[in-house]
């Protein structure tokens, strides 16, 4: 394609810090809090106007919907997100589990509060566009914003972009799932004006289970069997009726999914009904098409609910998520890459920086942690090859597609974020590279922070 030559220019260094976290989703927010609490001067950078990523910007409010009576869950900052949200009136009980459904809008305030309490330097409305490199060591990030190009220097950088943007551009080896195999993207939305009593009575009259997820398109899953009879806030029948009535085009037979909560005020939230395959979250043209297509399909879904779901007759759109939800793009080639056998086989690692329940959701698997099984999250999965001073947190840590279906979940992203944040602070304090870091010192600080590491 045609090219232009961009002229050389001086870029102002607007800020210097110990630890720079790029991306503020559950992984990035946890990383920044952990680094600051471990004594490092910490900066948190995000392209949008709020912290929280998948929670506040996409609208995924089901933070720990996998948690049931016998779940052995992680501890630490991820659980703190739930607890603080509840204490600040930013959550309500989640309908299918022993967890809190976060209020995506109110959690923006919760995240602000956590950042300010920890003394983190906030840098919103800045997109990290390029790493600053000296040889194979990253020294900071160049940003783009209304102010133009700016430079932020750091002793350590944590890539929590979700897509390994900084790692890939710094030259770290990454793997990207082939587009046709990527987990579907979604546009989340919420509705208002729902009659809660009528809606809940209809759910009780025809309760859906996880076995009902099977049978069409995106919602075909292999379970262990123990999940099949469990209640799930799943909706498909209104959309089947809408298809038969011609309200939904025949090619959109995969519109179906879950709702998050219904409030006394009549808000039906976290409607996860739109699933779009072959959307590459690293391609802006795909993202543009997905945003437009996703909103159109959400309107079809709302029309179906108004027509065929009791309690929704007078409902209307409350909001779309600020941005499309992406589940799967790049993963780093780490010092250790997780496997499906690790997450399904209760893997144990000497360098564990956290645990996560045996919860797998994606690539044709749905396994809920109802028997106390869990796996160790190894520090080495956060360390990319070839680039110094860089860690990765969140869904782009090293692993195969089955392990990704577990590690991509928001609570596990918080586990990797807390581990990365502590490792960055300890690395500076000890003067050790990430590849040679004394993981025992990291684990000791994680324990002081309330994380469960074994």
N, C-alpha and C positions, 0 to 999 in steps of 0.2 A: 504494500500500500504506500501511497505518497508519504513523505516525511518532511518535517521542518527541523531546523537546527535551533535549539533554544540558546540564546546568548548566556554566557557566564554572568553571574551576579553575586554580590555579597548578600549574605543572609544574616540578619541580626540574631544573636543568641539572647533570647528573652528570659531564659530561666535556666538555672542549674540545680541539680538535686542529687541525692544519693540513689534513690530507686524511682524509676519512671515506669508507671503502669499504663499501657496503651489499651484502652477498652475498659468499660466499667460495668460489664454484665456481672452475673454472680461470681465468676472467676476473677475478674479484674477488681471488683469492689472488695472481695475477700482478700485478694493479694495486697491491695493498698492498705487495708486496715491492719493486716498481719505485719506488714513491713514497718508501718508506723509504730505499732505497739511493741515491736521488737527493737525500737530505738533508731530507726533510719529516717532521715528526711525523705519524705515520700510525696510524689506528685501523681495525680490521677487525671488522665487525659481522655476525653470522649468527643466524638464528632457531633453529638446531639446536645440538647439543652438540659438533659437530666442524666443522673446516674441510674444504673439498674439494668441496662441492656435488655435482655430477653423478658425481664419482668415488666419494666416500665415502658419500654419502647415498642416491644412486640405485643405485650399484653398477656403473657403466659403467667397466669395467677396460681396454677396448681404446682406449688413448689416442692411438695413432698407427698403427692397423692398416692405413692407406692406404700406408705407406712401403714402397717396393720398391727394387730395385737402382738404377734411374735417376731416382728421385725427388729433386728439388731442394727440400729442406725448409726451413722457417723455422729460426731459431736463437734463442737467448735463454732466457727463464725457462721456457717450455713444455718445451724439451728438458731443462732442468735438473730439472724434475719427474721425468722418466724416469730421468735419471742418478742423482739422489739416491735415488730409490726402489730402483734396482738396488743402489747402494752400501750401503743400509740393509736389504737383504734383503726388500724390499717389492715385488718383481716377479719375473717369470720370462719367458723368451722367448715372444713371441706366435706362434701357430702358422702364421699365413698371411702374415707380413710381417717386415721388418727392424726390429722394434720390441719394446718391453717391454710385457707385460700387467701392469698395476698390480694389486697386492693391495689391494682397497678397504679392508679393515680395517686393515692395516698402514700404509696411506697416511695415515690419521688421525694417526698418530705422526709421519710424515714432515712433514705440514703443520704440526703443532705445532712441530716443530723449526725449520722454516724461518721461521715467524712469530717465534719467540723469538730466533733468531739475528739477525734483522733489526731487533729492538727495536720491533716493532709492538705497539700496545696492543690486546689481544684483548677482544672483547665478544661472547661466545656467549650463547645462550638469550635473545636479544632480537630481536623482529620490528620492522623499520622500518615504521611505519604511516602517517606523514604527514611531508611536508616542512615545514620552518620557512622562511617566505618573508618577505622585505622587498622589497616591490614585485615586480619580476621576477627577483630574485636569491635563490637558495637559501642559507640560512645554517646549515643543519643538518637533523636528522631527529628526530622524536618516535618513541620506541620503546614497545612493550608487552612486559611480562615478568611474572614472579612478583612483581617489585617494583612493578608497576603501570605508569603512564606516566612516562617519563623523557625528558629532552631532551639531545641531543648536538649541540654547536655545532662548526662547521668552516668554514674559509676556502674549501675546495673539496670537492665531493661527487662520488663516482663511483657511479653506479647499475649494479650488477652483479647485480641480482636475476634476470636472465634474462627477466623479463616487463615490463621498463621500469616497474615499480611506482612508483618515486619520480618518474621523469620525467613519467609520466602524471598523477600527483596534483599535481605542481607546475605543470601547465598546458602542458607541452610537447606539441605535436601528435604523435600516434602513430597507427599503422595496425594493426589487428588482423585477422589472417586470418579470413575467415568460418569459423564452427565446422565446417561440413560439409566444408571444404577443408583443415583443419589436418592436419599430419602426425600420424600415430597416436601415442598415448601408450603407454607400456610399464611393466609391473612386472617388474623384473629379479629373478632368483633364482639360487642356487647349490645344488648337491647334494653330498652326501658318500657314502662307501661305494661308489664306482665302481671297478671293476676296470680300471685304466689299460691294461694289456696287451690285454685283450679289446676294450676300447673303441677303442684306436688301430688294432688289427688290422682291426676292422670298418670304420673310416674308410678305411684303406689299400685294403681289398678293394673298396670302392665310393666312390672319391674324388668329391667334389662340386666343381663349378666355379661361377663367377659366372653362367654361362648357366643354371644350374639354378634361379636365383632367380626366373626368369620362370615364369608359368603359373598363378598363382592370387592373387587379391586383392591384399593389401598388397605382395606380393613381385613385382610386374611392373615391370620397369625397362627403359629405353632405355640402351644402352651405346654405346661407339664401336666395339665389336667386339674390340678388343685385350684387353679384360677377360674375354671369354667363356670362354677355355680355362684361365684361372688357377685354382689351387686355392682353395677357400673352405671354412672349417669350418661348412658349412651342413647343416642337418637338416630334412628334410621327410618322408622315407619312413616313419619310425616313426609319424608322425601320420596319414598317409594310411591306414596299416594300422589304426590305432586308430579312425579314422572308420568304416572298413568293418566293424570288429568291434563298433561301437556303444559304445566306451569314451569317445569324444568326441562331444558333440552335433553334429548335422549343420550347424548354423549357425556352428560355430567352425572352418570349413575354412581359415582364415588362420593357425592355429597352425603356425608354422614359423619357422626362423631360425638363428641362429648360436650357437656356444659359444666361450668365450674361451680357456680352458686346462684341462688336466687334470693334477693334481699326482701325485707318487709316493704321496702319502698317500690318494689317491682322491677328491679334491675336483674336481668338474666345475663351473667357475665361469663367471660372466657369461653366463647363459643368456638370450638375447634372443629369446624365442619368442612373447611375448604382444604383440599389436598391436591397440590399441583406437581406432578412429576417433571423431571428433566428441566429444572430451574437451577442454573449454576449461580450460586450466590457470590462468586467472584467476577461475574460478567454483568456490567451495568445494563446492557441491553436485555438480558434475561430478567434482571431485577425489575426493570421498567415494565416489561410485559407481564411479569408475575403480579406486580402491584395492581395493575389495571384489570387483569383477568380475575385476580382474587377478590377484588371489591365487587366486580360484576357477579361472580358466583355467590358471594355472600348475600347479595340482594336477592338472588333466586332462593337461597336458603331461608331468608327471612320471610319471603312471600309464602313459602311452603309451611313455615311454622305458624304464620298468621291464619292460614287456611285450615291446617290439619292438626295443630297441637293445642289442646285446651289450655286456656289461660293466656295465649299469645294473640288473641283476636285483635286487640287494639294496640299491640306493641309496635314500637318503631326503633330505628337504629339509635343507639346511644353514642357509640364511637367505634371507629376502626383502630387497630393498633397503629402506632406512628410509622411503623415500617414492617415489611414482610418478615416472616419468621423462617430462618434458614436452619436446617438440621445437620447439613453434611456438605463439606467442601474439602479443604486441605487438612492433612494431618502431617506432623513432622515425622521424619525418620529419626527417632530418638536413640539415646544410648541403650534403652530397652523399649521395645514395642510390645504393648499388651496384646494378648490373644483371646480368642473366644474361650479357649480352655481355661485361661486365667479367671475370667469373670464367672464362668459356669462351674468351675472346679474349686472355688474357695482358695485361690492362690495366696501364698504367704511369701513375703519378701523381707529380707534383712534391712532394706532401705525404705521401708514403708513410711510414708508421711501422712497416712490417713487410711480409713476404711470406707467401703461403700457396700450397701446390701446387694444381694443377688437380684438386682432389678434390671431387666433387659427389655427394651421397648424399641423395636425397629428391625429392619431387614428380615421380616417374617417371624420374629420371635416376640412373645409377650410372657415374661416370667416375673411374677410378683414375689417379693420377699416375705413370705408368711411362715417360714420355718427356722428363722434365726441364722441363715447362711449369709456370709459376707466375704468380700475379697479385699486384699491389701492393695493400696495405690502406691506404686513404687516411685521414689524420687527420680530415678533414671528416665522415666517416661516423660518427664518435663524438660529434659536437657537435650536440645538439638545438637546435631553433629556440625562441625566445621566453623561455628560462630561462637566466639567467646563473649562472656558477660551477658548472655541472653538466656532467659527461661521462657517457657510457654505454659500458659494456664488455660483451663477450659476445654472445650470440645476438640481442640486441635492437638492434644497431646498424642504421643506415639501409640499406634495400635491398629489392629485390623478392623474389619467392618462389624463383627459381632461384639468385640470389646467396645467399639464406638457406640453401639446401641445401648450400652450401660453408662460409659463414661461421659456421654454427651448430656446426660440429665443434669439439671441445674444444681441440685445439691452436690453432686459429684464435682461439678465445675467449681463450686465453692471450696471443696476439699483440696483440689489441686491448686486453687488460688491461694488458700491459706499456706499450703506447703511452699509455694513459689515465693510468696512474700517473706516468709520467715527465712527461707534459704537465701534470698537476696540480701537481707539485713545481716545474717550471720556470715555470709561470704565477704562482705565489706569489713565487718568487724574482725574477722580472722585473717583477712588478706589472702584468701584462697579462691581459686577459680571454681566455677560450678562443677567442672568435670572431676576435680580433686577434693571437693568440699567434704569436711568431716560431717557425715550425715547424723552421727550421734549428737552433735551439738544442735543440729536442726531439730531433731526429734525431742531433745530436752526443752527447747524453747516452745515447740508446738504443744508439748504437754503442759507447760506453764500457761499457755493460752487456752487450754481447755479442749484441745483437739484429741480425738481418740486415734491412736496410731497402731494398735494391735488388737 
